[in-house]
């Protein structure tokens, strides 16, 4: 382990600041910064200080390779603090996987040991309150992972940012001078969300049927715990004090039953929903059936909507789609021309779409 006088000088600067700089507020040479990213529903935050290159040799000089005796503090083999001044601290709201290794939710001091060949040992320590790494103690490590640095565009100030963000992953990267150190992160978003939903359904949020619909719909769209999704959907309909039998609750239950392969039950529930839904509710359900290529069901839905809500927007538009799907372009055109007179004022999108579809029907083309 070698002593690095330059880093020891930083310690001296710190001592001087402690003696003479506490009573006033002046700009820091390495300004403080915070960067955050939500991955799914997991917040990740990095608090750090940003040194500048300032025409200095960074890698192997300003940032020495490996673990070093900094000439101050208790550590005789200290890593780089991965920033300046106080510890760089990264906080994970939920459990994460870092470069393939699990790490519990919490805040960690972040430091790094870099080899001349570009391998970087990234260290997450339970010590979050030290100044620099002068008091680094490996017994406080929560996790060490190995990553590789890569060449990158020049950064004067050390910068942390998040890239390649998805619903359950991201890359946390340190960029400085002409190097970038990427740290891949993953979270089990579905498991986290389900656990959160279960807790929220026991909280004040559970006193609204809309919450039960939203929670069960998440399980449905994510194909998770469908029996629980059905249970929650039913509670939105008939739960004490909060249950409501309306289009939203019934159609949600029907969708879950359909997903579970119980098509006959789903249709029966949906038939009830359509009788109490608005013209737009029923129309959107018909569009969904068309999107799923359930043409016969879609045609029946659009025709039922015309019976339940005659001459109400967008019923005739749906009826035109029903006739078009059946190959009756003449009747479809008649319905669409009628729908054209019912477009709500200011609805330019539907107005233009109807004009285009009128031309399609006149040319013998399906509008669906």
TALIN-V775870 format. One record per pair of residues at least 4 apart in sequence whose ideal C-beta (glycine too) atoms are under 6 Angstrom apart, sorted by sequence separation. I is the first residue (numbers start at 1). J is the second residue. D is the distance in whole Angstrom. If there is no record, write none. Layout:
{{I:J:D} {I:J:D}}
This chain:
{{16:20:6} {17:21:4} {57:61:4} {58:62:5} {59:63:6} {64:68:5} {92:96:5} {115:119:5} {155:159:5} {189:193:6} {218:222:6} {235:239:4} {239:243:4} {247:251:6} {262:266:6} {273:277:6} {277:281:3} {294:298:6} {305:309:6} {343:347:5} {38:43:5} {58:63:6} {60:65:5} {83:88:4} {97:102:6} {98:103:5} {130:135:5} {165:170:4} {175:180:5} {200:205:5} {201:206:4} {206:211:6} {219:224:5} {238:243:4} {244:249:6} {257:262:4} {258:263:6} {277:282:5} {289:294:4} {323:328:4} {360:365:4} {56:62:5} {82:88:5} {114:120:5} {205:211:5} {219:225:5} {237:243:5} {309:315:5} {37:44:5} {69:76:5} {96:103:5} {164:171:5} {173:180:5} {174:181:4} {343:350:5} {360:367:5} {70:78:5} {112:120:5} {113:121:4} {162:170:5} {163:171:5} {237:245:6} {257:265:5} {258:266:4} {274:282:5} {289:297:5} {290:298:4} {323:331:4} {324:332:4} {343:351:5} {36:45:4} {95:104:6} {173:182:5} {220:229:5} {257:266:4} {289:298:4} {306:315:5} {323:332:4} {67:77:4} {68:78:6} {95:105:5} {112:122:6} {162:172:6} {219:229:4} {305:315:5} {357:367:4} {35:46:5} {94:105:5} {171:182:5} {172:183:5} {67:79:6} {111:123:5} {161:173:6} {237:249:5} {254:266:5} {286:298:5} {320:332:5} {34:47:5} {92:105:5} {127:140:5} {171:184:5} {172:185:6} {216:229:4} {236:249:5} {305:318:6} {306:319:5} {126:140:5} {160:174:6} {340:354:5} {33:48:6} {125:140:5} {170:185:5} {254:269:4} {286:301:4} {320:335:4} {91:107:4} {108:124:4} {109:125:4} {125:141:6} {126:142:6} {159:175:5} {216:232:4} {253:269:5} {254:270:4} {285:301:6} {286:302:5} {302:318:4} {319:335:4} {320:336:4} {32:49:5} {33:50:5} {63:80:5} {108:125:6} {169:186:5} {215:232:5} {216:233:4} {302:319:5} {89:107:6} {90:108:6} {109:127:5} {123:141:6} {124:142:5} {158:176:4} {197:215:4} {30:49:4} {31:50:6} {109:128:5} {124:143:4} {168:187:5} {233:252:5} {250:269:6} {303:322:6} {316:335:5} {30:50:6} {89:109:6} {90:110:5} {155:175:5} {212:232:5} {233:253:4} {302:322:4} {30:51:4} {107:128:5} {123:144:5} {155:176:5} {168:189:4} {87:109:4} {88:110:4} {111:133:5} {167:189:5} {250:272:6} {251:273:5} {283:305:6} {316:338:5} {317:339:4} {336:358:6} {121:144:6} {122:145:5} {152:175:5} {212:235:5} {213:236:5} {233:256:5} {250:273:4} {282:305:4} {299:322:4} {316:339:4} {154:178:5} {212:236:4} {121:146:6} {122:147:6} {230:256:5} {247:273:5} {299:325:6} {120:147:5} {209:236:4} {229:256:5} {299:326:6} {82:110:5} {152:180:4} {333:361:4} {82:111:5} {120:149:6} {247:276:6} {313:342:4} {332:361:5} {81:111:5} {82:112:5} {118:148:6} {149:179:5} {150:180:5} {247:277:4} {279:309:4} {295:325:5} {118:149:5} {283:314:5} {79:111:4} {80:112:5} {149:181:5} {190:222:6} {286:318:5} {329:361:5} {51:84:4} {79:112:6} {209:242:5} {279:312:5} {49:83:5} {79:113:4} {108:142:6} {190:224:6} {226:260:5} {247:281:5} {48:83:4} {49:84:4} {207:242:6} {209:244:5} {213:248:6} {217:252:6} {220:255:6} {283:318:5} {49:85:4} {147:183:6} {213:249:6} {220:256:5} {279:315:5} {89:128:5} {213:252:5} {220:259:6} {48:88:4} {103:143:5} {87:128:6} {47:89:5} {101:143:6} {324:366:5} {87:130:5} {324:367:5} {325:368:5} {46:90:5} {79:123:6} {101:145:5} {324:368:6} {86:131:5} {45:91:5} {67:113:5} {99:145:4} {66:113:6} {98:145:5} {321:368:6} {44:92:6} {99:147:6} {65:114:6} {43:93:4} {42:93:5} {65:116:5} {81:132:5} {42:94:4} {81:133:5} {30:84:4} {79:133:6} {30:85:6} {78:133:4} {78:136:4} {4:64:5} {75:135:6} {11:72:4} {73:134:3} {74:135:5} {75:136:4} {120:181:5} {122:183:6} {8:70:6} {72:134:5} {73:135:5} {7:70:5} {8:71:3} {4:68:5} {8:72:5} {70:134:6} {2:68:6} {3:69:5} {1:68:6} {1:69:5} {3:71:5} {1:76:6} {1:77:5} {290:368:5} {99:184:5} {96:185:5} {97:186:4} {96:187:5} {94:192:5} {53:156:5} {52:156:5} {52:157:5} {50:157:4} {51:158:5} {50:158:5} {46:160:5} {58:177:4} {53:177:5} {35:160:5} {37:162:4} {40:167:5} {40:168:6} {39:170:5} {37:170:6} {42:187:5} {40:187:6} {39:187:5} {40:189:3} {41:193:6}}
